[in-house]
């Protein structure tokens, strides 16, 4: 977001600009509601990738596979069970239980980090067997003062860049709309990032930038995005390539947020060639990651 803002304010003052993990600036600056809808719009597809890759990896590499049912059905049963009633977490410290909201929150970190997928699969598999201790431990980490401080920092920035248009009393409708965009992260980011903006955020910005977003720079801008990024989705990057007057998108056929979560020699070489020599890949270039999830 900062890079696209700078480019449009100062298009003649760019030697090189590489943007990795693209924000959709029109929706971001329009308001907290549209921003959050876009923030979560790609999440469920990435979770679908997690499920599909686990299924293809098999039980030796993914704990959710090989239980006499598909991974998709096993995972769906965990979510359905938690939605009906909390799942026991007898080995959490202290013992407790995992709520449906807690289960949604546990998806936030691993979906951004493909290296965490094998462990996340083990934790979900334990919950499928009736013990959600590991997931509840992870959920509690999202409820610490430090975690709330991180969310508040994000809200402090984004609420000024794009204020909420609906008050906090409108939460039943807004959270439903966000859940329509993503059943996983819609409610989570709705409460973490939309609600603070809607609750009379105690500051305003007199000079926030709201566009235009189609500047053309003399130097070509390099855009990089994972095809399966849960936080800054691939669609944002494709839109930025079309909108900016002189940009090229390098697609990384991988997972996570942003692209360097998935090591790729091809991508690293493209980055270095651009930053040193200002040479961009050809339009349509796709880099493969050096490894896949569930190695």
ZIWO-V754126 format. One line per field, one symbol per residue. phi: phi as a letter, one per 30 degrees, with the letter a starting at -180 (. if undefined). psi: psi as a letter, one per 20 degrees, with the letter a starting at -180 (. if undefined). burial: 1 if it has 24 or more other C-alpha atoms within 12 Angstrom, else 0. Layout:
phi=???
psi=???
burial=???
This chain:
phi=.ddddeeddbdcbbdabccciddcddddddldddddedecdcdddddddeddddeddiddcbdddiciadeedddeddddddddaecebdcdbdeaacddddddddddddddbedddddddddddddddjbcedddddddddcdeddddddddddedddddaddcbddddeedddddddddaddceddddddcdeeddchedabbdbdcbkdbcdccddddccbaddbcdcbdeeddddddddddbbbccdcdbbjbddddbebdededdedddddciccddeidbccddbcehd
psi=ggghggghhmhjlogqpoponpqohghgihrhghghghhihighhhhhgggghgghhrhhiphiqkkjrqhghgghhghhghhgqqpqmhjrorqbqprgghgghiigghhinhhigghhggghhhhhjjokgghhghhhhijrhgghhghhgghhghhhhnrqiqrhijhggghgghhhhphgighghghghgghhillplqrpikqpjrrkkqpqgpppopppqhmpignqhhgghghhhgqhmqppopomaqrpbhiinpohggghggghghgikpqrqpjppqqqhrrql.
burial=1111111100100101111111111111111111111111111111111111111111000111100000110110011011000111100000001111111111111111111111111111111101111111111101000000001000111111111110010010011011101111111111111111111010000000111011111011111111111111111111111011011111111111111111110111011001000011100001111001110
